[in-house]
Amino acid sequence: MKTVNVHEAKSTLSRLLEDVERGETVVIARNGQPVAELTAIVKPTLTAGVAAVRARHRVSLAGVSVRELIDEGRR
């Protein structure tokens, strides 16, 4: 974890953002006291989103593929 003062953060924001993109955490301090923390945003994966929807709606396809359901609806 890297700590920088406000002036340095303002002067080198692009470089600090590159550091954060590489996984580093940057703390911004004013008068030696930490006031903010820059961290990368963790994007949820599609799999996690699908699992959340299934858990919320209790969706179960009972072993039937989506294609089979679509074809069944066309008959």
Secondary structure, 3 states (H helix, E strand, C coil): CEEEEHHHHHHCHHHHHHHHHCCCCEEEEECCEEEEEECCCCCCCHHHHHHHHHHHHCCCCCCCCHHHHHHHHCC
